[in-house]
C-alpha cells in the first residue's frame, strides 16, 4: 500500500472505538446516520486516505461493531481489529493497546477518535504530508487542539507510562516544542459526537 508521497516513513492509525458512549445513552458507534453506523464514516475516511494500516480498538459491543465493519469493509486489508477487554479503565488503555500491537512497525501513529465521522480523507492526508520525524502534528480550530493527531515514536514510551485513565495532555506539555499545529477553519469537520443532539 503506497504512502502519501510527501510522508516520511511508515504511519499507522489507532482507531479508538472501545467506549460505552455513556453521554450518548447507548453505543453511539452503532447509531445509524443515513442508514449506516457512525463507525463507518470515520473508517471510510481512514481507508480512503494514505494511512498504511488502521487498527480498530473495540470494547463495548465489540461483536456487533465487528459485524458492521465486516459488512461495510469486506476483505479490507488495511483494517485490523483488537478487542480491549479492559476498556472501562479509560481511553488511554485502548491507545496503549494499539501502540503495543502496531507501534513497533511504525515510526508514527495517528490517533483517531471513532466518534469523529466528518473528517475527510484529504484532511488526513494533509496531516500526513506535514509530518516530520519526532514531531507531533495536531489540527487546531479556534485556538483549540483537536483530533486526529499524529504521535511520533519518540513519545511512545511516555504514553505507555501513563495510567489507563489519564489523558495525554501531560505528554503534550513535555513535548511542547515538538508540536506542529495545523490551522483549519472548518470547525464542523472536527466535531465529535458526544450526545444524540450533536447529530439531530
C-alpha positions as CSV (number, residue, x, y, z in Angstrom):
1,X,0.0,0.0,0.0
2,X,1.6,3.3,-1.1
3,X,2.3,6.0,1.4
4,X,1.5,9.7,0.6
5,X,4.5,10.9,-1.4
6,X,5.3,13.7,1.0
7,X,5.0,11.5,4.1
8,X,8.2,10.1,5.6
9,X,8.4,6.5,6.8
10,X,5.6,4.3,8.0
11,X,2.4,5.6,9.5
12,X,-0.4,3.6,11.0
13,X,-3.6,4.6,12.7
14,X,-5.0,3.6,16.1
15,X,-8.8,4.0,15.6
16,X,-10.4,4.3,19.1
17,X,-13.8,2.7,19.2
18,X,-13.9,0.9,22.6
19,X,-16.0,3.3,24.7
20,X,-19.5,2.8,26.0
21,X,-20.9,6.1,24.9
22,X,-22.4,7.0,28.3
23,X,-23.2,10.6,27.4
24,X,-24.9,9.4,24.2
25,X,-27.1,7.0,26.1
26,X,-26.2,3.9,24.0
27,X,-23.4,2.5,21.9
28,X,-23.1,5.6,19.6
29,X,-20.8,3.9,17.1
30,X,-23.8,1.7,16.1
31,X,-26.2,4.7,15.7
32,X,-27.3,4.9,12.1
33,X,-26.7,8.1,10.1
34,X,-28.3,7.8,6.6
35,X,-28.6,4.1,7.1
36,X,-25.0,3.4,8.1
37,X,-23.5,3.1,11.6
38,X,-21.5,6.0,12.9
39,X,-18.3,4.0,13.0
40,X,-18.5,3.5,9.2
41,X,-17.8,7.2,8.4
42,X,-14.5,7.6,10.2
43,X,-13.3,4.3,9.0
44,X,-14.2,5.1,5.4
45,X,-12.1,8.3,5.6
46,X,-9.2,6.4,7.1
47,X,-9.3,3.7,4.5
48,X,-9.6,6.3,1.7
49,X,-6.6,8.1,2.9
50,X,-2.8,7.4,2.6
51,X,-2.7,5.6,6.0
52,X,-0.9,2.4,5.7
53,X,-2.8,0.4,8.3
54,X,-5.8,1.1,10.6
55,X,-6.0,-0.8,13.9
56,X,-9.5,-0.6,15.3
57,X,-9.7,-0.9,19.1
58,X,-13.1,-2.2,20.2
59,X,-14.5,-2.9,23.7
60,X,-18.2,-2.2,24.4
61,X,-20.5,-4.0,21.9
62,X,-17.4,-5.4,20.2
63,X,-19.2,-8.3,18.4
64,X,-21.9,-6.0,16.9
65,X,-19.3,-3.5,15.8
66,X,-17.2,-6.2,14.2
67,X,-20.2,-7.3,12.2
68,X,-20.7,-3.8,10.9
69,X,-17.1,-3.4,10.0
70,X,-17.0,-6.7,8.1
71,X,-20.3,-5.7,6.4
72,X,-19.1,-2.4,5.0
73,X,-15.4,-3.2,4.6
74,X,-15.3,-6.9,3.5
75,X,-11.8,-8.1,2.9
76,X,-10.2,-4.7,3.6
77,X,-6.6,-5.5,4.3
78,X,-5.8,-2.0,5.7
79,X,-8.1,-2.7,8.7
80,X,-7.2,-4.8,11.7
81,X,-9.3,-5.3,14.9
82,X,-8.3,-5.8,18.5
83,X,-10.7,-6.0,21.5
84,X,-9.7,-4.2,24.7
85,X,-11.1,-6.3,27.5
86,X,-10.2,-3.6,29.9
87,X,-11.8,-0.7,28.0
88,X,-13.6,0.5,31.1
89,X,-10.3,1.6,32.6
90,X,-10.2,4.5,30.2
91,X,-9.4,5.6,26.6
92,X,-5.7,5.6,27.2
93,X,-5.8,1.8,27.9
94,X,-7.1,1.4,24.3
95,X,-4.5,3.7,22.8
96,X,-1.7,1.8,24.6
97,X,-3.1,-1.5,23.4
98,X,-2.9,0.0,19.9
99,X,0.6,1.1,20.3
100,X,1.5,-2.4,21.6
101,X,0.1,-4.1,18.6
102,X,1.3,-1.8,15.8
103,X,3.8,0.7,17.3
104,X,6.9,-1.4,16.7
105,X,6.4,-1.4,13.0
106,X,5.6,2.4,12.7
107,X,7.7,5.5,13.2
108,X,4.5,7.4,14.0
109,X,0.9,6.7,14.9
110,X,-2.3,8.6,14.1
111,X,-4.7,8.7,17.0
112,X,-8.2,8.8,15.5
113,X,-11.4,9.0,17.7
114,X,-14.1,6.7,16.4
115,X,-16.8,9.2,17.0
116,X,-15.5,11.8,14.5
117,X,-17.5,11.0,11.3
118,X,-16.8,14.2,9.4
119,X,-13.0,14.2,8.9
120,X,-12.2,13.9,5.2
121,X,-9.5,11.7,3.7
122,X,-7.9,14.8,2.2
123,X,-7.6,16.2,5.7
124,X,-5.9,13.1,7.0
125,X,-3.5,13.2,4.0
126,X,-2.7,16.9,4.7
127,X,-1.7,16.0,8.3
128,X,0.4,13.1,7.0
129,X,2.1,15.3,4.4
130,X,3.2,17.7,7.1
131,X,4.7,15.0,9.4
132,X,8.4,15.2,10.3
133,X,10.5,12.9,12.4
134,X,10.0,13.2,16.2
135,X,7.2,15.8,15.7
136,X,3.6,15.8,16.7
137,X,1.1,17.0,14.1
138,X,-2.1,18.3,15.6
139,X,-5.1,20.1,13.9
140,X,-6.1,23.4,15.6
141,X,-9.5,25.0,15.4
142,X,-10.2,28.4,17.0
143,X,-7.2,28.0,19.3
144,X,-8.2,24.5,20.4
145,X,-6.1,21.4,19.7
146,X,-8.3,18.7,18.1
147,X,-8.0,15.2,16.7
148,X,-6.9,13.2,14.7
149,X,-3.3,13.6,16.0
150,X,0.0,12.2,14.7
151,X,2.0,10.8,17.6
152,X,5.8,10.4,16.9
153,X,7.6,7.2,18.1
154,X,9.9,9.2,20.4
155,X,6.9,9.7,22.7
156,X,5.6,6.1,22.7
157,X,7.3,5.2,26.0
158,X,5.7,8.2,27.7
159,X,2.3,7.0,26.6
160,X,3.0,3.6,28.0
161,X,3.9,5.1,31.3
162,X,0.6,6.9,31.6
163,X,-2.2,5.4,33.8
164,X,-5.1,3.9,31.8
165,X,-7.5,6.7,33.0
166,X,-5.0,9.5,32.3
167,X,-5.1,11.8,29.3
168,X,-2.2,12.8,27.0
169,X,-2.1,16.5,27.9
170,X,0.9,16.0,30.2
171,X,2.9,14.4,27.3
172,X,2.0,17.4,25.1
173,X,3.4,19.7,27.7
174,X,6.6,17.7,27.9
175,X,6.9,17.8,24.1
176,X,5.5,21.3,23.6
177,X,8.5,22.3,21.4
178,X,7.9,19.2,19.2
179,X,4.3,20.1,18.2
180,X,3.4,21.3,14.7
181,X,-0.1,22.9,14.9
182,X,-2.1,22.8,11.6
183,X,-4.7,25.5,11.5
184,X,-8.1,24.6,10.0
185,X,-11.2,26.7,9.5
186,X,-13.9,24.1,9.1
187,X,-15.0,23.5,12.7
188,X,-17.8,21.1,11.8
189,X,-15.3,18.7,10.2
190,X,-13.6,18.2,13.5
191,X,-16.7,17.7,15.6
192,X,-17.1,14.6,17.7
193,X,-20.4,13.0,18.5
194,X,-20.9,13.0,22.3
195,X,-24.7,13.2,22.5
196,X,-27.6,12.4,20.3
197,X,-28.3,16.2,19.9
198,X,-24.9,16.5,18.1
199,X,-26.4,14.7,15.1
200,X,-30.0,15.8,15.2
